[in-house]
Amino acid sequence: MSELQETDKVMRVFAVIGGIVSVIEAILVITGTSIMPYNFGILGLFLSLAASILVIGLGIRPIHYTPTFLGILGVGLIICAVLIGGIIVLLATFIGALS
């Protein structure tokens, strides 16, 4: 883990918050009350939950290329119809890339 990412508390906080929001929104997707009009059913639920858990893990213990992985996972969350959580994760990506 690089020293910059270890001290970049804002990126880590945004990543954890985005992961928690993504888990909540993934559950809302399966109940049919999500913001996005499409979803991928059970497959989308499992993909978005896996991505959300990875985002929370990267927020708790960042690795060397954390902003890159957060960007990939944020786009994946948006594709899986988890809009708000994906946007928060992308915001964490930009904060981590700029620091």
Backbone as JSON Lines, residues from 0, in Angstrom:
{"i":0,"aa":"M","n":[0.86,-1.17,0.0],"ca":[0.0,0.0,0.0],"c":[0.9,1.22,0.0]}
{"i":1,"aa":"S","n":[0.55,2.18,-0.83],"ca":[1.38,3.38,-0.87],"c":[1.03,4.28,0.31]}
{"i":2,"aa":"E","n":[1.99,5.13,0.66],"ca":[1.79,6.01,1.81],"c":[0.69,7.04,1.55]}
{"i":3,"aa":"L","n":[0.57,7.49,0.31],"ca":[-0.47,8.47,-0.02],"c":[-1.85,7.9,0.21]}
{"i":4,"aa":"Q","n":[-2.07,6.67,-0.24],"ca":[-3.4,6.09,-0.08],"c":[-3.68,5.73,1.36]}
{"i":5,"aa":"E","n":[-2.64,5.44,2.13],"ca":[-2.85,5.13,3.53],"c":[-3.29,6.38,4.29]}
{"i":6,"aa":"T","n":[-2.74,7.52,3.92],"ca":[-3.1,8.76,4.62],"c":[-4.31,9.46,3.99]}
{"i":7,"aa":"D","n":[-4.77,9.0,2.85],"ca":[-5.91,9.65,2.19],"c":[-7.21,9.16,2.83]}
{"i":8,"aa":"K","n":[-7.53,9.75,3.95],"ca":[-8.7,9.33,4.72],"c":[-10.01,9.65,4.01]}
{"i":9,"aa":"V","n":[-10.03,10.73,3.23],"ca":[-11.27,11.12,2.57],"c":[-11.68,10.08,1.53]}
{"i":10,"aa":"M","n":[-10.7,9.59,0.75],"ca":[-10.99,8.55,-0.24],"c":[-11.5,7.29,0.46]}
{"i":11,"aa":"R","n":[-10.88,6.92,1.55],"ca":[-11.26,5.72,2.26],"c":[-12.66,5.84,2.86]}
{"i":12,"aa":"V","n":[-12.97,7.02,3.41],"ca":[-14.3,7.23,3.99],"c":[-15.36,7.2,2.91]}
{"i":13,"aa":"F","n":[-15.11,7.86,1.78],"ca":[-16.07,7.84,0.69],"c":[-16.26,6.44,0.13]}
{"i":14,"aa":"A","n":[-15.2,5.65,0.07],"ca":[-15.31,4.28,-0.43],"c":[-16.17,3.42,0.49]}
{"i":15,"aa":"V","n":[-15.98,3.56,1.8],"ca":[-16.77,2.78,2.74],"c":[-18.24,3.22,2.71]}
{"i":16,"aa":"I","n":[-18.47,4.53,2.68],"ca":[-19.85,5.02,2.6],"c":[-20.5,4.58,1.3]}
{"i":17,"aa":"G","n":[-19.78,4.67,0.19],"ca":[-20.32,4.22,-1.09],"c":[-20.62,2.74,-1.09]}
{"i":18,"aa":"G","n":[-19.77,1.94,-0.43],"ca":[-20.03,0.5,-0.35],"c":[-21.27,0.19,0.47]}
{"i":19,"aa":"I","n":[-21.45,0.89,1.57],"ca":[-22.64,0.66,2.4],"c":[-23.91,1.08,1.67]}
{"i":20,"aa":"V","n":[-23.86,2.23,1.01],"ca":[-25.01,2.68,0.22],"c":[-25.3,1.7,-0.92]}
{"i":21,"aa":"S","n":[-24.25,1.14,-1.5],"ca":[-24.43,0.17,-2.59],"c":[-25.09,-1.11,-2.11]}
{"i":22,"aa":"V","n":[-24.73,-1.56,-0.92],"ca":[-25.38,-2.76,-0.37],"c":[-26.86,-2.5,-0.15]}
{"i":23,"aa":"I","n":[-27.18,-1.35,0.43],"ca":[-28.59,-1.01,0.66],"c":[-29.33,-0.89,-0.66]}
{"i":24,"aa":"E","n":[-28.71,-0.23,-1.63],"ca":[-29.38,-0.05,-2.92],"c":[-29.5,-1.36,-3.69]}
{"i":25,"aa":"A","n":[-28.55,-2.27,-3.53],"ca":[-28.66,-3.58,-4.17],"c":[-29.85,-4.36,-3.63]}
{"i":26,"aa":"I","n":[-30.09,-4.23,-2.34],"ca":[-31.27,-4.88,-1.76],"c":[-32.54,-4.23,-2.29]}
{"i":27,"aa":"L","n":[-32.52,-2.91,-2.47],"ca":[-33.68,-2.22,-3.05],"c":[-33.92,-2.61,-4.49]}
{"i":28,"aa":"V","n":[-32.85,-2.92,-5.23],"ca":[-33.0,-3.35,-6.62],"c":[-33.79,-4.65,-6.69]}
{"i":29,"aa":"I","n":[-33.47,-5.59,-5.82],"ca":[-34.15,-6.88,-5.87],"c":[-35.61,-6.78,-5.42]}
{"i":30,"aa":"T","n":[-35.92,-5.79,-4.56],"ca":[-37.32,-5.61,-4.16],"c":[-38.11,-4.81,-5.18]}
{"i":31,"aa":"G","n":[-37.43,-4.22,-6.16],"ca":[-38.12,-3.49,-7.2],"c":[-38.33,-2.02,-6.91]}
{"i":32,"aa":"T","n":[-37.71,-1.48,-5.9],"ca":[-37.88,-0.07,-5.55],"c":[-36.63,0.75,-5.83]}
{"i":33,"aa":"S","n":[-35.87,0.4,-6.84],"ca":[-34.62,1.1,-7.12],"c":[-34.86,2.32,-7.99]}
{"i":34,"aa":"I","n":[-33.82,3.13,-8.14],"ca":[-33.91,4.33,-8.94],"c":[-33.84,4.01,-10.43]}
{"i":35,"aa":"M","n":[-32.98,3.08,-10.8],"ca":[-32.79,2.73,-12.2],"c":[-33.95,1.85,-12.67]}
{"i":36,"aa":"P","n":[-34.43,2.06,-13.9],"ca":[-35.59,1.29,-14.36],"c":[-35.26,-0.13,-14.8]}
{"i":37,"aa":"Y","n":[-33.99,-0.49,-14.87],"ca":[-33.62,-1.83,-15.29],"c":[-32.84,-2.52,-14.19]}
{"i":38,"aa":"N","n":[-32.8,-3.81,-14.24],"ca":[-31.94,-4.58,-13.36],"c":[-31.68,-5.93,-14.01]}
{"i":39,"aa":"F","n":[-30.74,-6.66,-13.46],"ca":[-30.36,-7.94,-14.02],"c":[-30.79,-9.09,-13.14]}
{"i":40,"aa":"G","n":[-31.76,-8.86,-12.28],"ca":[-32.3,-9.91,-11.45],"c":[-31.32,-10.38,-10.39]}
{"i":41,"aa":"I","n":[-31.33,-11.69,-10.16],"ca":[-30.48,-12.28,-9.12],"c":[-29.0,-12.13,-9.47]}
{"i":42,"aa":"L","n":[-28.65,-12.26,-10.75],"ca":[-27.26,-12.11,-11.16],"c":[-26.76,-10.7,-10.86]}
{"i":43,"aa":"G","n":[-27.56,-9.7,-11.16],"ca":[-27.19,-8.32,-10.84],"c":[-27.07,-8.09,-9.35]}
{"i":44,"aa":"L","n":[-27.94,-8.74,-8.58],"ca":[-27.86,-8.62,-7.12],"c":[-26.54,-9.18,-6.61]}
{"i":45,"aa":"F","n":[-26.17,-10.37,-7.06],"ca":[-24.92,-10.97,-6.58],"c":[-23.7,-10.19,-7.06]}
{"i":46,"aa":"L","n":[-23.71,-9.7,-8.3],"ca":[-22.59,-8.91,-8.79],"c":[-22.45,-7.6,-8.03]}
{"i":47,"aa":"S","n":[-23.57,-6.95,-7.78],"ca":[-23.5,-5.67,-7.06],"c":[-23.13,-5.87,-5.6]}
{"i":48,"aa":"L","n":[-23.59,-6.94,-4.97],"ca":[-23.19,-7.21,-3.59],"c":[-21.71,-7.55,-3.5]}
{"i":49,"aa":"A","n":[-21.19,-8.31,-4.47],"ca":[-19.77,-8.64,-4.48],"c":[-18.92,-7.39,-4.68]}
{"i":50,"aa":"A","n":[-19.34,-6.53,-5.62],"ca":[-18.61,-5.29,-5.86],"c":[-18.68,-4.38,-4.64]}
{"i":51,"aa":"S","n":[-19.81,-4.34,-3.98],"ca":[-19.96,-3.5,-2.78],"c":[-19.05,-3.98,-1.65]}
{"i":52,"aa":"I","n":[-18.96,-5.28,-1.48],"ca":[-18.08,-5.82,-0.44],"c":[-16.63,-5.54,-0.78]}
{"i":53,"aa":"L","n":[-16.25,-5.63,-2.05],"ca":[-14.89,-5.3,-2.46],"c":[-14.58,-3.83,-2.22]}
{"i":54,"aa":"V","n":[-15.54,-2.96,-2.49],"ca":[-15.35,-1.52,-2.27],"c":[-15.15,-1.23,-0.79]}
{"i":55,"aa":"I","n":[-15.96,-1.86,0.06],"ca":[-15.8,-1.67,1.5],"c":[-14.43,-2.18,1.95]}
{"i":56,"aa":"G","n":[-14.01,-3.31,1.42],"ca":[-12.7,-3.85,1.75],"c":[-11.56,-2.94,1.31]}
{"i":57,"aa":"L","n":[-11.69,-2.36,0.12],"ca":[-10.66,-1.42,-0.35],"c":[-10.67,-0.13,0.46]}
{"i":58,"aa":"G","n":[-11.81,0.24,0.99],"ca":[-11.86,1.42,1.84],"c":[-11.22,1.18,3.19]}
{"i":59,"aa":"I","n":[-11.39,-0.03,3.71],"ca":[-10.81,-0.34,5.01],"c":[-9.31,-0.58,4.9]}
{"i":60,"aa":"R","n":[-8.91,-1.35,3.91],"ca":[-7.48,-1.64,3.73],"c":[-7.12,-1.42,2.26]}
{"i":61,"aa":"P","n":[-6.69,-0.21,1.9],"ca":[-6.36,0.07,0.49],"c":[-5.09,-0.65,0.05]}
{"i":62,"aa":"I","n":[-5.04,-0.96,-1.23],"ca":[-3.85,-1.56,-1.82],"c":[-3.18,-0.52,-2.72]}
{"i":63,"aa":"H","n":[-2.19,-0.93,-3.47],"ca":[-1.38,0.04,-4.21],"c":[-2.18,0.8,-5.27]}
{"i":64,"aa":"Y","n":[-3.03,0.13,-6.02],"ca":[-3.79,0.78,-7.1],"c":[-5.26,0.91,-6.74]}
{"i":65,"aa":"T","n":[-5.54,1.35,-5.55],"ca":[-6.92,1.45,-5.07],"c":[-7.8,2.35,-5.93]}
{"i":66,"aa":"P","n":[-7.38,3.56,-6.35],"ca":[-8.27,4.39,-7.17],"c":[-8.66,3.72,-8.5]}
{"i":67,"aa":"T","n":[-7.75,2.98,-9.07],"ca":[-8.08,2.28,-10.33],"c":[-9.15,1.22,-10.09]}
{"i":68,"aa":"F","n":[-8.97,0.43,-9.05],"ca":[-9.96,-0.61,-8.75],"c":[-11.29,-0.01,-8.34]}
{"i":69,"aa":"L","n":[-11.26,1.1,-7.6],"ca":[-12.51,1.76,-7.23],"c":[-13.25,2.27,-8.47]}
{"i":70,"aa":"G","n":[-12.52,2.77,-9.45],"ca":[-13.15,3.24,-10.68],"c":[-13.82,2.11,-11.44]}
{"i":71,"aa":"I","n":[-13.14,0.99,-11.53],"ca":[-13.71,-0.17,-12.23],"c":[-14.95,-0.68,-11.49]}
{"i":72,"aa":"L","n":[-14.85,-0.78,-10.17],"ca":[-16.0,-1.26,-9.4],"c":[-17.15,-0.26,-9.41]}
{"i":73,"aa":"G","n":[-16.86,1.05,-9.43],"ca":[-17.91,2.06,-9.49],"c":[-18.7,1.99,-10.79]}
{"i":74,"aa":"V","n":[-17.99,1.82,-11.89],"ca":[-18.68,1.68,-13.18],"c":[-19.48,0.38,-13.2]}
{"i":75,"aa":"G","n":[-18.92,-0.67,-12.63],"ca":[-19.65,-1.93,-12.55],"c":[-20.92,-1.82,-11.72]}
{"i":76,"aa":"L","n":[-20.86,-1.05,-10.64],"ca":[-22.05,-0.85,-9.83],"c":[-23.12,-0.08,-10.59]}
{"i":77,"aa":"I","n":[-22.72,0.91,-11.35],"ca":[-23.69,1.68,-12.13],"c":[-24.33,0.79,-13.19]}
{"i":78,"aa":"I","n":[-23.55,-0.08,-13.82],"ca":[-24.09,-1.0,-14.82],"c":[-25.08,-1.97,-14.19]}
{"i":79,"aa":"C","n":[-24.81,-2.38,-12.94],"ca":[-25.72,-3.3,-12.24],"c":[-26.91,-2.59,-11.62]}
{"i":80,"aa":"A","n":[-27.17,-1.35,-11.99],"ca":[-28.33,-0.56,-11.58],"c":[-28.23,-0.07,-10.15]}
{"i":81,"aa":"V","n":[-27.02,0.07,-9.61],"ca":[-26.82,0.66,-8.29],"c":[-26.24,2.04,-8.52]}
{"i":82,"aa":"L","n":[-27.12,3.02,-8.74],"ca":[-26.7,4.33,-9.22],"c":[-26.03,5.19,-8.15]}
{"i":83,"aa":"I","n":[-26.68,5.41,-7.03],"ca":[-26.14,6.33,-6.03],"c":[-24.85,5.8,-5.44]}
{"i":84,"aa":"G","n":[-24.81,4.52,-5.1],"ca":[-23.59,3.93,-4.56],"c":[-22.45,3.97,-5.57]}
{"i":85,"aa":"G","n":[-22.75,3.73,-6.84],"ca":[-21.72,3.79,-7.88],"c":[-21.17,5.2,-8.06]}
{"i":86,"aa":"I","n":[-22.02,6.2,-7.95],"ca":[-21.56,7.58,-8.08],"c":[-20.67,7.96,-6.89]}
{"i":87,"aa":"I","n":[-21.03,7.53,-5.69],"ca":[-20.19,7.82,-4.51],"c":[-18.84,7.13,-4.65]}
{"i":88,"aa":"V","n":[-18.82,5.9,-5.16],"ca":[-17.56,5.19,-5.35],"c":[-16.72,5.89,-6.42]}
{"i":89,"aa":"L","n":[-17.34,6.36,-7.49],"ca":[-16.59,7.11,-8.51],"c":[-16.05,8.42,-7.94]}
{"i":90,"aa":"L","n":[-16.8,9.05,-7.06],"ca":[-16.3,10.25,-6.39],"c":[-15.08,9.93,-5.53]}
{"i":91,"aa":"A","n":[-15.1,8.79,-4.85],"ca":[-13.93,8.35,-4.08],"c":[-12.75,8.09,-5.01]}
{"i":92,"aa":"T","n":[-13.02,7.59,-6.22],"ca":[-11.97,7.34,-7.2],"c":[-11.29,8.65,-7.59]}
{"i":93,"aa":"F","n":[-12.09,9.67,-7.88],"ca":[-11.53,10.95,-8.28],"c":[-10.75,11.61,-7.14]}
{"i":94,"aa":"I","n":[-11.26,11.48,-5.92],"ca":[-10.54,12.04,-4.77],"c":[-9.21,11.32,-4.58]}
{"i":95,"aa":"G","n":[-9.21,10.01,-4.72],"ca":[-7.98,9.25,-4.58],"c":[-6.99,9.51,-5.7]}
{"i":96,"aa":"A","n":[-7.5,9.73,-6.9],"ca":[-6.61,9.99,-8.03],"c":[-5.99,11.39,-7.96]}
{"i":97,"aa":"L","n":[-6.72,12.34,-7.39],"ca":[-6.22,13.7,-7.31],"c":[-5.24,13.91,-6.16]}
{"i":98,"aa":"S","n":[-5.27,13.04,-5.18],"ca":[-4.38,13.24,-4.03],"c":[-3.0,12.66,-4.27]}
